[in-house]
Each structure stands twice: as structure tokens, then as C-alpha cells.
Amino acid sequence: MFDAAVASAQPARVVPPHLPPPPPGRTVVLGAGKAAAAMARAVETHWPHALSGLVVTRYGHALPCERIEVVEAGHPVPDEAGFEAARRMIALAGSLGPDDLALCLISGGGSALLALPLPGLTLDDERAVNVALLASGAPIGEMNLLRRHLSVIKGGRLAAVCHPARVLSLLISDVPGDDPADIASGPTVADPSTRADALAVAERWRIALPPAALEALARGARETVKPGDPRLARAEARIVASPKIALEAAAEVARGAGLAVRLLGDAIEGEAREVGAAMARAALRAGRPVVLLSSGELTVTLDDGGRAGICGPNVEFLLAFALALDGASGVHALAADTDGIDGAAPVAGAVIGPDTLARARAAGLDARAMLAAHDAHSFFALLGDQLVTSPTFTNVNDFRAVLLL
């Protein structure tokens, strides 16, 4: 089921059907995200016309392209490589004319990879905000709302710079609800939120904004691009892959094996350990045999100033799920990130079965203490129950499957 979910979102499958006819002028590819290199390669393979461009992806997620430059940069914390790539991307966008096409390839992870803060802010300021957001437990929509209000390239600003060219954005969604403004913080789509909303996010999640960021939000000299802005009149965005489509692909595998399927939703959010415990209670009440499928964006709130073991939302969910089951018979589960990286480790996720806690006790592991220390990756590594995929070159968020027999 996990393999089917990932396969449904592979750029080689989902990008080509959405490629437009060539424009009278140039076609320039601009892109960012964990899937950006694979999307660029898919374009190159199916675009026989003149082509150039620049995309930025996470370290380890690059694929060789011949006509489109691929740059690797820091994620989830921005770095100098992402800053320089974003600066160059803005320059490319500004060179476009009315006969040109900007083909924008956007996927999850682009918020950190496109690191270009507002004038007056430094890259260190942007890094500090990102680190605080990652430790805060804020939902992804609110994280990205704040990020795009502190950026020169997010919140529709990249598309505005492309004006008067046509802009076609192909999006691989990794966010609950598939709002284009939240995918990589919406560099090519209008943003209806305001500076006041951004300040409210910072206050709600106790984000200590650098003084320059507070000043930028207070003076409002550079708002994000709003709906109806004439610079976006020739901009179009299409979602080509999403968590919902991935869950439907997984459900077909389960049904093919003769199992009933319950889709719990593709937009589940919340603290990973709390959602894990709640889903365990639901699993114990469910009829059998059945597969419970869900997706979404879970969060991990770090305590003690952000200190933690090796954590990630999928494994933290799964360890809390196992603890709440307490060895219940006939329950097996997998939780993993479809990009192959869960939180702070190059590991997609893990699996559990009815014997997980018993094997942990036999190995001298204290599951509850390791959950409290946000050290779930170490727990599953010591048991040999990690799911390791390497980069999948796509990203449609978390995937959770619970098999009840």
C-alpha cells in the first residue's frame, strides 16, 4: 500500500499530462521542493522544444538534468545555497517577457529551500524563525503563513516578478486541504492572509521574531500578492498529485487483497503522540478485517528548549499508537513520510505488530521513556523495524495504514 501511494505521485507519471503547448517565446522552468529535480527531469523527457531553467531541491534529492539546472540546498533549515538559488530564480523570473512561459514546478519543502528574506532581514533571521517554528508544534498552514510574509519570493511574489509572462504552476501537494498558498508557501499563487495574521501566528505559537522581522510585519511596506492582483492575471496553478490521490491508490491495493477499507481522511493534523493514541482507541473499536488509511501533517512539539532524541512525526505517532494498543492482537501498522524522510532522520518511518512492545521489553527498551524523550527513531532502529526507502523524489505527506485482522 505504501509503495502504491508513492508510485501514484511520481513526477514521471503525473507531470507529463499537464504540460502545455510551447509558447511563442522562451520556456523557463523555475521550481523548488523535494520533488523538484524529478519534476524537472519529467519535463525534459517530454518537452522536445527549447528549454532552460533552475530548480532547487533538498540535499540528496537531485537527479541529473541536461537543460535545467538542479541546485541542492538545506532543508528543513535554510542555508546559503538556498539563498543564492532563490536570488538567481528571481533574476530569471524578471527576465521574462509577454511571449514567454514560466513553468513552475512546486512541491513540499520549497518553503525552506527558497530562502530569500525581505529587505532588512538576514538569512540568519530566516533560519531562526524556521527553527522556532519547527519546534513549536504549529500546524503547517500557520507555519507557512508566517514564512511567506517574511519572504521576497513566497506568497505569490515569484509569479508577480514573472509578469507579463504566462505562469503555469504544477504542484505536488504535501499539505492538508491542498491549498496552493500553503504548498512551499505559495510562491506563484495569491495569498489572502495579512500581516496581522502573521503576527498572530507568531504570538499564538510563541515565536520570538527577530526585531527586523517584527519591524517588517509592523510597517507593511511589502505585503504578499493578493487575489485579483493584475500581475497574476496570466498565472494558473494545477495540483498534479496529492495525499488524497495517494490514499486512493493504497486503497485499491487493499481491496485487491480482499480487505475492506476505511478512509479516515487525508488532512489529519495534530500532535503526533496524541493522534497516535486516539487512532489506537479507534482501531480497538473497529470491526475486522479492515484497513484504516489516513494522511495529513502531524507535528512534534519539542520541550526543554527544543532538545530531543532522534524524532519524526510518523515514528512518534507509531510509538504512541503501539503503547496505546498495549499488545492487542491482530493489529499491524505502518506510518511513513512519502518523501522517504521523517523529521530528523533519513528514514521514511516504521512498522509495528502485536509483538512490538514485548520485543522492546526483551531488548531492554523503555518505550514510554523513549516516546517522552522524542526518541522514536532510535526505538525502531534498535528493534530493526524502520522503513528505509532512500529519497523517493516525491512528497505527498504522511501515510498511515492500520491493518486489523
C-alpha positions in Angstrom: 0.0 0.0 0.0 2.8 2.4 0.8 4.6 1.6 -2.4 1.4 2.3 -4.4 0.8 5.6 -2.6 4.4 6.8 -3.5 4.1 5.5 -7.1 0.9 7.4 -7.6 2.8 10.7 -7.0 5.9 10.0 -9.1 6.6 13.1 -11.3 7.3 10.9 -14.3 3.7 9.8 -14.1 1.9 13.0 -13.0 3.7 15.8 -14.7 3.6 15.0 -18.5 -0.2 15.0 -18.9 -0.2 18.7 -17.7 2.5 20.1 -20.0 1.1 22.9 -22.2 1.9 23.7 -25.8 5.1 25.6 -26.3 4.8 29.4 -26.2 5.9 31.8 -28.9 8.9 32.8 -26.8 11.1 31.1 -24.3 10.1 28.3 -21.8 11.9 28.8 -18.5 11.4 26.2 -15.7 11.5 27.5 -12.1 11.0 25.1 -9.2 11.5 24.2 -5.6 10.8 21.3 -3.4 11.8 17.7 -2.6 10.3 16.6 -5.9 11.6 19.5 -8.0 14.5 17.6 -9.6 12.3 14.6 -10.6 9.7 17.0 -11.9 12.3 18.8 -14.0 13.5 15.5 -15.4 10.0 14.6 -16.3 9.6 17.9 -18.2 12.9 17.4 -20.0 11.9 13.9 -21.1 8.6 15.1 -22.6 9.5 18.6 -23.9 11.1 18.5 -27.3 11.2 22.3 -27.6 13.8 24.8 -26.4 14.0 24.8 -22.6 16.1 26.2 -19.8 15.7 26.9 -16.1 16.6 26.4 -12.5 15.2 24.2 -9.7 16.3 23.8 -6.1 15.8 20.6 -4.1 17.0 19.1 -0.8 20.5 17.7 -0.4 20.4 14.1 -1.7 17.3 14.6 -3.8 18.9 15.8 -7.0 18.6 13.9 -10.3 20.7 14.7 -13.4 19.1 17.0 -16.0 20.6 18.3 -19.3 18.8 21.6 -19.9 17.5 22.6 -16.4 20.0 23.4 -13.7 19.4 21.5 -10.4 20.7 23.0 -7.2 20.7 21.3 -3.8 20.2 23.3 -0.6 19.3 23.0 3.1 16.0 21.6 4.5 14.3 22.0 6.9 16.6 24.8 7.9 17.6 27.2 5.1 21.2 27.7 4.1 23.4 29.9 1.8 22.8 27.5 -1.2 19.1 28.0 -1.0 19.5 31.8 -0.6 21.7 32.0 -3.7 19.3 29.8 -5.7 16.3 31.9 -4.8 18.2 35.1 -5.7 19.0 33.7 -9.1 15.5 32.4 -9.6 14.1 35.9 -9.0 16.5 37.3 -11.6 15.4 34.7 -14.2 11.8 35.5 -13.5 12.5 39.2 -14.0 13.9 38.5 -17.5 10.7 37.1 -18.9 8.5 38.8 -21.5 4.9 38.6 -22.6 5.6 35.8 -25.2 7.4 33.6 -22.6 6.3 30.8 -20.3 7.4 30.3 -16.8 6.8 26.6 -16.0 6.9 26.4 -12.2 7.4 23.1 -10.5 6.4 23.3 -6.9 6.4 20.6 -4.2 6.7 20.3 -0.4 9.9 21.5 1.1 10.1 24.6 -1.0 9.5 26.9 2.0 12.9 26.2 3.4 14.6 25.8 0.0 13.6 29.2 -1.3 15.4 31.3 1.3 15.1 34.9 0.4 14.0 37.1 3.3 12.6 40.6 3.0 15.0 43.6 2.8 16.3 44.3 6.3 16.2 40.6 7.3 19.2 38.3 7.1 19.4 34.7 6.3 20.2 34.1 10.0 16.9 35.8 10.8 15.0 33.4 8.4 16.9 30.4 9.9 15.9 31.4 13.4 12.3 31.7 12.5 12.3 28.3 10.8 14.0 26.6 13.8 11.5 28.1 16.2 8.5 27.1 14.0 9.8 23.5 13.7 10.0 23.2 17.5 6.7 25.0 18.2 4.1 22.3 17.2 2.4 24.8 14.9 0.4 23.3 12.0 1.9 23.6 8.6 -0.6 26.1 7.3 0.3 28.6 10.1 4.0 27.9 9.7 3.8 28.8 6.0 1.6 31.8 6.6 4.3 33.4 8.7 7.1 32.3 6.3 5.5 33.8 3.2 5.1 37.2 5.0 8.8 37.4 5.6 9.9 36.4 2.1 10.7 38.2 -1.2 9.8 35.1 -3.2 6.9 33.4 -1.4 3.3 34.5 -1.2 2.8 35.0 -4.9 5.9 37.1 -5.3 7.7 34.8 -7.7 4.7 34.9 -10.1 4.4 38.6 -9.8 8.1 39.0 -10.9 7.4 36.8 -13.9 4.7 39.2 -15.2 3.9 39.7 -18.0 4.8 36.2 -18.9 2.4 33.3 -18.7 2.9 31.3 -15.5 1.8 27.7 -15.2 2.5 26.0 -11.9 2.4 22.3 -11.5 2.0 21.4 -7.8 2.6 18.2 -5.8 0.7 18.8 -2.6 2.0 17.9 0.8 -0.4 19.9 2.9 -3.8 19.1 4.4 -6.5 20.6 2.2 -4.3 21.1 -0.8 -4.4 24.9 -0.6 -1.9 26.1 -3.2 -0.9 29.0 -0.9 0.4 26.5 1.6 2.4 24.3 -0.8 6.0 25.6 -0.4 4.4 28.8 1.0 2.8 29.6 -2.4 5.5 31.4 -4.4 3.2 31.5 -7.5 -0.3 32.0 -6.1 -2.2 34.8 -4.4 -2.2 35.0 -0.6 -5.4 36.2 1.1 -3.7 36.3 4.5 -2.4 39.5 6.1 0.5 40.8 8.1 -1.8 40.9 11.2 -2.5 37.2 10.6 1.3 36.5 10.5 1.8 38.4 13.8 -1.0 36.4 15.3 0.7 33.2 14.4 3.9 34.3 16.0 2.1 35.3 19.2 0.0 32.1 19.3 3.0 29.8 19.0 5.3 32.0 21.0 7.8 32.5 18.1 10.3 35.1 19.2 10.6 37.0 15.9 13.9 38.9 15.3 13.5 42.7 15.6 13.8 43.1 11.8 11.0 40.6 11.2 8.8 42.4 13.7 9.5 45.7 12.0 8.8 44.3 8.6 5.4 42.9 9.6 4.5 46.1 11.5 5.3 48.6 8.8 3.7 46.6 6.0 5.6 48.1 3.2 5.7 44.8 1.3 2.6 42.7 1.6 2.2 39.4 -0.1 0.4 39.4 -3.5 -3.4 39.4 -3.1 -6.2 37.8 -5.0 -7.1 39.9 -8.0 -3.7 41.4 -8.5 -3.3 42.1 -12.2 0.3 40.6 -12.2 -1.3 37.2 -11.6 -3.8 37.5 -14.5 -1.9 35.1 -16.6 -1.0 32.7 -13.7 -2.5 29.3 -13.4 -1.9 26.6 -10.8 -2.7 22.8 -11.1 -2.4 20.2 -8.4 -1.0 17.1 -10.2 -0.5 14.8 -7.1 -2.0 14.9 -3.6 -2.4 12.9 -0.4 -5.9 12.0 -1.3 -4.9 10.5 -4.7 -2.1 8.5 -2.9 -4.6 7.1 -0.3 -6.9 6.1 -3.1 -4.1 4.2 -4.8 -3.3 2.4 -1.5 -7.0 1.6 -1.0 -7.0 -0.2 -4.4 -4.2 -2.4 -3.2 -6.1 -3.3 -0.1 -9.3 -4.0 -1.9 -7.4 -6.2 -4.4 -6.3 -8.3 -1.4 -10.0 -8.7 -0.4 -9.9 -6.3 2.5 -12.5 -3.7 3.5 -11.1 -0.2 3.6 -12.0 2.8 5.8 -10.5 6.1 4.7 -10.1 8.3 7.8 -9.1 11.4 5.9 -6.2 13.0 4.1 -6.0 16.1 6.2 -5.5 14.9 9.8 -3.5 17.3 11.9 -2.4 17.5 15.5 0.3 16.5 17.9 1.7 13.1 16.7 1.6 11.3 20.0 -2.0 12.4 20.7 -3.2 11.4 17.3 -1.5 8.1 17.7 -3.2 7.3 21.0 -6.6 8.4 19.6 -6.2 6.3 16.5 -5.3 3.2 18.6 -8.6 3.7 20.5 -10.5 3.9 17.2 -8.7 0.8 16.0 -9.7 -1.2 19.0 -13.3 -0.4 18.4 -13.3 -1.1 14.7 -14.7 -4.2 13.1 -12.3 -6.7 11.5 -10.8 -7.5 9.0 -10.3 -3.9 7.7 -7.6 -1.5 6.7 -7.7 2.1 8.1 -5.9 4.6 5.9 -5.1 8.2 6.7 -2.8 11.0 5.8 -2.1 14.6 6.9 0.6 16.6 8.6 1.3 15.7 12.2 3.5 17.8 14.5 6.0 17.2 17.2 6.3 19.9 19.9 9.8 19.8 21.5 10.2 20.5 25.1 13.2 21.9 27.1 14.2 24.4 24.6 13.8 22.0 21.7 16.2 19.3 22.9 15.2 15.8 21.7 16.4 12.5 20.6 16.0 11.4 17.0 12.4 12.2 16.3 9.9 12.5 13.5 6.1 12.8 13.4 5.4 9.4 11.8 7.5 7.4 14.2 6.3 9.4 17.2 2.7 8.7 16.1 3.5 5.0 15.7 5.2 4.6 19.0 2.3 6.3 20.8 -0.1 4.1 18.8 1.7 0.9 19.9 1.7 2.0 23.6 -2.0 2.7 23.5 -2.7 -0.7 21.9 -0.6 -2.4 24.6 0.0 -5.6 22.6 -3.5 -6.0 21.3 -3.7 -9.0 18.9 -4.1 -8.8 15.2 -3.1 -5.1 14.8 -0.3 -4.2 12.4 0.5 -0.7 11.2 2.9 1.4 9.1 3.5 5.1 9.3 5.9 6.9 7.0 6.6 10.1 5.1 6.2 9.6 1.3 9.3 11.6 0.7 11.4 9.0 2.5 12.5 11.3 5.3 10.6 11.5 8.6 11.7 14.5 10.7 15.3 14.4 11.8 16.3 11.1 10.2 16.9 9.8 6.7 14.3 7.2 7.4 10.7 7.1 6.0 9.0 5.7 9.1 8.5 2.3 10.7 6.1 -0.6 11.2 4.6 -2.3 14.3 2.8 -5.5 15.1 1.2 -7.2 18.1 4.7 -8.2 19.4 6.4 -4.8 19.2 6.2 -3.9 22.9 7.1 -7.4 24.0 10.2 -7.4 21.8 11.1 -4.0 23.1 11.0 -5.1 26.7 13.1 -8.2 25.9 15.7 -5.8 24.4 15.7 -3.7 27.5 14.0 -0.7 25.8 11.6 1.6 27.8 9.1 2.6 25.1 7.3 5.1 27.2 10.5 6.9 28.2 11.8 7.0 24.7 8.5 8.5 23.5 8.7 11.1 26.2 12.3 11.9 25.0 11.2 12.2 21.4 13.5 9.3 20.5 11.2 7.1 18.5 13.6 6.7 15.6 16.1 5.2 18.0 13.4 2.9 19.3 12.5 1.4 16.0 16.1 1.3 14.8 17.1 -0.8 17.8 14.2 -3.2 17.1 15.0 -3.4 13.4 11.5 -2.1 12.4 12.4 1.0 10.5 11.2 1.6 7.0 14.1 2.9 4.9 13.4 3.9 1.3 16.1 6.5 0.4 14.7 9.6 -1.2 11.5 8.8 -3.2 11.7 12.0 -5.3 8.1 12.9 -4.5 6.2 14.2 -1.5 2.5 13.8 -0.7 2.9 14.0 3.0 2.5 11.3 5.7 1.0 7.9 5.0 -0.6 5.7 7.7 -2.0 2.2 7.2 -3.5 0.2 10.0 -4.3 -3.5 9.3 -6.8 -5.1 11.6 -7.1 -8.9 11.3 
